[in-house]
Amino acid sequence: MASNSDTLYYVLSKINHHPELIKTRMPLYSNAISITIPDNLKIADSDFYFPDSKLMVNRLAPEFVAKNGELLDYFYQQTRGDIPGYHDVWVTTSHIPRESVYLIELSYE
């Protein structure tokens, strides 16, 4: 997965601007949030970025984090994190066909 992907930016931006797309939102740990969205959302290369019933995990490039800090901060504020700031962001994605959703999990370190 390209860690500075336009596809990932598109999905995160779409969720940011259209929170009504969120089917579930769950802060998993103090530094992570898990979100599901309907799988009928048109996403470029969705088969690659959201593999069926498998997890795709990648660390976002430092350049991506620096360039998109405001967007990533939006999701960080939804975690139970009490430590200001983060240096690394990991993204886990998957397609869950039986629930007709895409999973996006962001983990901040």
Short mmCIF file of the C-alpha atoms (twelve columns), coordinates in Angstrom:
data_MODEL
# 
_entry.id   MODEL 
# 
loop_
_atom_site.group_PDB 
_atom_site.id 
_atom_site.type_symbol 
_atom_site.label_atom_id 
_atom_site.label_alt_id 
_atom_site.label_comp_id 
_atom_site.label_asym_id 
_atom_site.label_seq_id 
_atom_site.Cartn_x 
_atom_site.Cartn_y 
_atom_site.Cartn_z 
_atom_site.pdbx_PDB_model_num 
ATOM 1   C CA . MET A 1   0.000   0.000   0.000  1 
ATOM 2   C CA . ALA A 2   1.314   3.419   -0.845 1 
ATOM 3   C CA . SER A 3   1.611   5.144   2.506  1 
ATOM 4   C CA . ASN A 4   0.977   8.561   1.001  1 
ATOM 5   C CA . SER A 5   -1.954  7.360   -1.052 1 
ATOM 6   C CA . ASP A 6   -4.474  9.671   -2.689 1 
ATOM 7   C CA . THR A 7   -7.034  6.930   -2.069 1 
ATOM 8   C CA . LEU A 8   -6.494  6.993   1.688  1 
ATOM 9   C CA . TYR A 9   -6.643  10.775  1.686  1 
ATOM 10  C CA . TYR A 10  -9.904  10.636  -0.283 1 
ATOM 11  C CA . VAL A 11  -11.522 8.172   2.139  1 
ATOM 12  C CA . LEU A 12  -10.460 10.085  5.256  1 
ATOM 13  C CA . SER A 13  -11.542 13.414  3.742  1 
ATOM 14  C CA . LYS A 14  -14.878 11.965  2.673  1 
ATOM 15  C CA . ILE A 15  -15.539 10.731  6.226  1 
ATOM 16  C CA . ASN A 16  -14.461 14.088  7.651  1 
ATOM 17  C CA . HIS A 17  -16.835 16.031  5.373  1 
ATOM 18  C CA . HIS A 18  -19.661 13.466  5.484  1 
ATOM 19  C CA . PRO A 19  -19.768 11.954  8.988  1 
ATOM 20  C CA . GLU A 20  -23.198 10.554  8.175  1 
ATOM 21  C CA . LEU A 21  -21.368 7.866   6.162  1 
ATOM 22  C CA . ILE A 22  -20.072 6.324   9.382  1 
ATOM 23  C CA . LYS A 23  -21.904 3.142   10.307 1 
ATOM 24  C CA . THR A 24  -19.842 2.476   13.434 1 
ATOM 25  C CA . ARG A 25  -17.200 4.459   15.268 1 
ATOM 26  C CA . MET A 26  -15.345 2.984   18.163 1 
ATOM 27  C CA . PRO A 27  -12.311 4.219   20.052 1 
ATOM 28  C CA . LEU A 28  -10.497 0.927   20.590 1 
ATOM 29  C CA . TYR A 29  -7.616  2.017   22.755 1 
ATOM 30  C CA . SER A 30  -6.436  5.368   23.979 1 
ATOM 31  C CA . ASN A 31  -4.531  5.858   20.729 1 
ATOM 32  C CA . ALA A 32  -6.767  4.242   18.076 1 
ATOM 33  C CA . ILE A 33  -10.140 4.588   16.431 1 
ATOM 34  C CA . SER A 34  -11.998 2.116   14.275 1 
ATOM 35  C CA . ILE A 35  -14.597 3.264   11.745 1 
ATOM 36  C CA . THR A 36  -16.777 1.408   9.278  1 
ATOM 37  C CA . ILE A 37  -18.432 2.926   6.236  1 
ATOM 38  C CA . PRO A 38  -20.735 1.415   3.595  1 
ATOM 39  C CA . ASP A 39  -18.934 -0.543  0.919  1 
ATOM 40  C CA . ASN A 40  -21.005 1.051   -1.835 1 
ATOM 41  C CA . LEU A 41  -18.836 4.181   -1.611 1 
ATOM 42  C CA . LYS A 42  -16.834 4.428   -4.817 1 
ATOM 43  C CA . ILE A 43  -13.158 4.119   -3.938 1 
ATOM 44  C CA . ALA A 44  -10.333 3.882   -6.458 1 
ATOM 45  C CA . ASP A 45  -8.501  0.555   -6.261 1 
ATOM 46  C CA . SER A 46  -10.775 -0.606  -3.442 1 
ATOM 47  C CA . ASP A 47  -9.798  -4.241  -4.057 1 
ATOM 48  C CA . PHE A 48  -6.208  -3.324  -3.266 1 
ATOM 49  C CA . TYR A 49  -6.760  -0.934  -0.363 1 
ATOM 50  C CA . PHE A 50  -9.682  -2.842  1.187  1 
ATOM 51  C CA . PRO A 51  -9.010  -6.554  0.668  1 
ATOM 52  C CA . ASP A 52  -11.910 -8.923  1.335  1 
ATOM 53  C CA . SER A 53  -11.767 -10.381 4.851  1 
ATOM 54  C CA . LYS A 54  -8.076  -9.539  5.219  1 
ATOM 55  C CA . LEU A 55  -6.260  -6.717  6.951  1 
ATOM 56  C CA . MET A 56  -3.992  -4.299  5.115  1 
ATOM 57  C CA . VAL A 57  -1.694  -2.490  7.570  1 
ATOM 58  C CA . ASN A 58  0.710   0.294   6.779  1 
ATOM 59  C CA . ARG A 59  2.494   3.158   8.462  1 
ATOM 60  C CA . LEU A 60  1.661   6.477   6.856  1 
ATOM 61  C CA . ALA A 61  4.695   8.244   5.462  1 
ATOM 62  C CA . PRO A 62  5.982   11.130  7.601  1 
ATOM 63  C CA . GLU A 63  5.342   13.418  4.618  1 
ATOM 64  C CA . PHE A 64  1.697   12.318  4.503  1 
ATOM 65  C CA . VAL A 65  1.307   12.919  8.258  1 
ATOM 66  C CA . ALA A 66  2.939   16.353  8.011  1 
ATOM 67  C CA . LYS A 67  0.922   17.391  4.961  1 
ATOM 68  C CA . ASN A 68  -2.420  16.136  6.325  1 
ATOM 69  C CA . GLY A 69  -2.021  16.887  10.018 1 
ATOM 70  C CA . GLU A 70  -5.306  18.766  10.331 1 
ATOM 71  C CA . LEU A 71  -7.237  15.858  8.833  1 
ATOM 72  C CA . LEU A 72  -5.450  13.293  11.005 1 
ATOM 73  C CA . ASP A 73  -6.008  15.504  14.077 1 
ATOM 74  C CA . TYR A 74  -9.760  15.343  13.401 1 
ATOM 75  C CA . PHE A 75  -9.671  11.568  13.883 1 
ATOM 76  C CA . TYR A 76  -7.144  11.694  16.741 1 
ATOM 77  C CA . GLN A 77  -9.571  13.854  18.722 1 
ATOM 78  C CA . GLN A 78  -12.039 10.947  18.540 1 
ATOM 79  C CA . THR A 79  -9.670  8.586   20.351 1 
ATOM 80  C CA . ARG A 80  -9.351  8.431   24.112 1 
ATOM 81  C CA . GLY A 81  -5.819  9.762   23.769 1 
ATOM 82  C CA . ASP A 82  -4.704  12.140  26.462 1 
ATOM 83  C CA . ILE A 83  -1.147  12.578  25.256 1 
ATOM 84  C CA . PRO A 84  -0.836  15.664  23.069 1 
ATOM 85  C CA . GLY A 85  0.672   15.010  19.687 1 
ATOM 86  C CA . TYR A 86  1.766   11.909  17.857 1 
ATOM 87  C CA . HIS A 87  4.616   11.049  15.531 1 
ATOM 88  C CA . ASP A 88  3.464   7.997   13.623 1 
ATOM 89  C CA . VAL A 89  0.090   6.982   12.247 1 
ATOM 90  C CA . TRP A 90  -0.737  3.423   11.242 1 
ATOM 91  C CA . VAL A 91  -3.738  2.679   9.057  1 
ATOM 92  C CA . THR A 92  -5.465  -0.680  8.880  1 
ATOM 93  C CA . THR A 93  -8.059  -1.262  6.181  1 
ATOM 94  C CA . SER A 94  -10.280 -4.140  5.168  1 
ATOM 95  C CA . HIS A 95  -13.501 -5.025  3.384  1 
ATOM 96  C CA . ILE A 96  -15.967 -6.985  5.480  1 
ATOM 97  C CA . PRO A 97  -18.315 -8.433  2.836  1 
ATOM 98  C CA . ARG A 98  -20.774 -10.108 5.220  1 
ATOM 99  C CA . GLU A 99  -21.486 -6.701  6.787  1 
ATOM 100 C CA . SER A 100 -21.142 -4.708  3.529  1 
ATOM 101 C CA . VAL A 101 -18.658 -2.293  5.079  1 
ATOM 102 C CA . TYR A 102 -15.145 -1.024  4.707  1 
ATOM 103 C CA . LEU A 103 -13.092 -0.908  7.906  1 
ATOM 104 C CA . ILE A 104 -10.640 1.932   8.555  1 
ATOM 105 C CA . GLU A 105 -8.614  1.914   11.746 1 
ATOM 106 C CA . LEU A 106 -6.166  4.646   12.633 1 
ATOM 107 C CA . SER A 107 -3.573  4.072   15.334 1 
ATOM 108 C CA . TYR A 108 -1.526  6.996   16.627 1 
ATOM 109 C CA . GLU A 109 1.907   6.649   18.244 1 
# 
